Amino acid sequence: MSSKVSVSPTSLIDQIVVPGDVVLDLSNMTNQTIKLGSGLRQDSDAISAMRAGKFSYSKPNKYWVESSHKRYIPRTEDHVLGIVVDYKADNFWVDIKGPQIALLPGLAFEGATRRSIPKFEVGTLLYLRVVKTNIGMNPELSGTDASGKASVFGPLKDGFMFETSTGLSRMLLSSPTCPVLEALGKKLSFEIATGLNGRVWVNAAAPRSVIIVANAIMNSETLSAAQQRIMVEKLLAKISD
């Protein structure tokens, strides 16, 4: 859905809105094309929220309401963090926080053959790609990118995994880099893998860094960009005292 309006950020950007809140008034704006994403509706000159969440904007011209859900609905090409819960024959069964357990074929890894299928114990944490999501069937996963290369996918060793809402996961994966990760990256060295299914894995040489990064991420969901940066500064100040 597109409308002719200006896209200068409003005071509600990054703020929590509820159904019925008017987030944009087209009558006060000059002509320019924008895109209205999920959670918004247009009624004459008023753009209002249809659900509770954070009113979000991404350049050059998209607005939407970012809602947070604990339940994850798998979609094709989603990157997810899965936990192996069973294995039978040449297949693994993986928990991705969805309505159904997901299927991970043993051959869905770069270089895998029937004689060299990877061995994953129950409880192994994997970074995977959703490749099939047919209604009424278990989602299917892969340990490669679309070209068949391992890329960023595979087992995640050591580190710390924690759960978030799906909205926070999407924020962490947004482009440009979300403020909390940008601020942390300027001061700390760490690895991170974020799944759209509301799981995040963090690893660093210093355990203290892992704790700081995890706490900062979990505290960031309802904060504006400026508030996220201030929160990170305060966390870092505490460990330097």
N, C-alpha and C positions, 0 to 999 in steps of 0.2 A: 504494500500500500504506500503511495507517495502523495505528498501534498506540496503546494507551492508556498513556502514560508522561509524565513531566515533561520540560520542554524547557530546563531551566537548562543553560547551556553547560558543557562538560566540559573537562578539561585537554588533550584531544586536538584540540580545534577549531583549525584552521589548521596542524595538524601532519601530516607525511607518515606514511601508514599503508601496510601491505602486506597481501596476502590472508591472512585468518585472524585478523588483529588484532581484538579485541573493542573496539568504540568506544563502545558504550552498554550498560549493565547495567540492564535494566528492573526487576529485583527490588529495586533500591535507589532507585526513583523512584516518586513518587505519581502518581495518575491525571491525565492530560492528553493530548489528541490531538496527535500529531505525524505528519509525513509522511516516509517514507523514500524518497529518490531513488535515482538510479543508483549502482551500485557497492556497495550494501549488501544484506545478507540477514539475516533473523531466524531464529534457532534457539532456541526456547523463550524464555528471558528475555535472551538475548545477541544483540546486533546487531553483526555483524562485517563487515569489509571483504571484498569479492570481488575487488578489483583494487588495484594500487598507485596512490597519488595523495594529494592533500591532503584530509583530512577537513574538510568545509565545512558551514556552518550559515547559514541566512538567516531573518530574522524573518518571520512569527511562529513557524514551527514545522517548517521543512524541514531535513533533514540529507542529505548525499550525499558521495560521493568524487569529487573533481575530478581527472580524469586528463588528462595532457598528451599530445597526439599531433601529429606533424608533418603527417600526412596529413589532409586535410579532406574530409568527406563532405557535399555540399550538401544543405540542407533548405529547404523553402519558407519564405519570409519572412526568411531569413538576410540580414544586411547584410554585404557582402563588398567587399574591395579587389581589383579586377581589372586586369590589364594587357592591353592590346590587342595581339594577336599577328598578326592578319590581318584584312582586310576584303574582302568580295566583294559586288557588287551593292549591295543596301541593308542588308546585315548586317555586323556585326562579330563576330569570334571572339576570345574573352577567356580568358586564363589565370586561374583562381581557385584554383589548387593542388589541384583535385579530380582524380578519376580520368579525367575527360574535359574537353576544352575546352568552354567555355560559349558559347551563342549569345546575342548582344545585337542585337535588331532595331533598325534605324535609326529606326523610328517609336516606339520605346519611351522617348521623352523628351517632356517637356511642350512642347506647341506644335509638335512635329515633323510635317511633311507630306512627301510625296514630293518636293516642290520645295525643302524646307528641312531635309533630313536633316543632323544634325551631322557634322562632319568630324573624325575622330580618327586621328592617325598611329599607326603601330606603335610600341609603347612607352609610349603614353599611360596614365596611372594614373587609374582611375575608381572612384568609390564607388557601389555598385550594390545592387539588391535581387534576391534569387532568387525567381522566380515559378513555375517549373515544374521538377520533378525526377523525371520518369518513368524507370523502370528501362530500361536499354538505350538511352536517348536522351541527347543532350547537354542539360545543364541550360539553362534559359532565364532571362535576366536582364532587368531594367528599370532605367531611370534616373529613375523616379518612385516616389512612395509609392502606397498602395492607392487614393487618390482621384485619381491622375493628376497630382499636383503634383510639381515638382522637389524640394521640401523640402530635405533635406541632400544629395541625390544629385547626381552629375555629376563632371566632371574635377577632380582635385586637382593644383594647380599649385605649383611650387616645393617647399619643404619637403624632408623626408627620410623615405623608406619603409624599414622593416626588417621582418624576419620573426620570428615567435614561434611557440610551440606554440598549439594551439587552446585549451588550458586557460587559458593566460595571457590570451588574447583575451577569453574569457568572463569572467575575473576583472575585466578592465578595463571591461567593459560592465555589471558587476553594479550593483545598487542596494541600499543607498545607495552613493555613490561609494567606490570602493576606496581604501584608505589611501594608496597611493603617489601616486595622482592628486590626492587631497585635499591631501596635504602639499605637492606641487609647486605646486598652484594657489594656495596661500596666499602663495607667494614669487615665482612666475614667471607671465608672461603668454604663453600659447601656444595653438595650435589642435591638435586631435587628431581623427583618424578611425580607428576600430578596426573591422576586419573579423573576423567569426567564423571566417574561413578562415586565421587566423594571420598577418595582416599589419596593421601599424600605420603610420600616417602622422602626422608631427609637423611643425608649422611655427611659427616665431616670428620676430619682428623681429631678434633677436640670434642669430646662429649658435651662440653659446655656450649659449644656452638650449635649443636643439634638441638639442645633444649631451648636456646634463645630463638632459633629460627622457627621451631614448632610453636612456641608460645606466641611469637609475633604473628604468625599466620592465623592461628586460632582466634587471636584478639582483633583481627583486622576486618572481619566481615561487615560490620555495621559502621565502620569508620570512613570518613571522606579521605581523599588522597592526602590532604594536609595533615589530618589527624593520624593517618597511618605512619607518616614520616616522623611526627612528634613522638608517637608511641614507640617506634624503633629506637629513636634517640634516647628515650628514657630507659628502655631495657638495656641498651649498651652502656649507658652511664652507670647503672647499678653494678655491672660486673667490673667496671674500671675503677670503682671506689676503693 
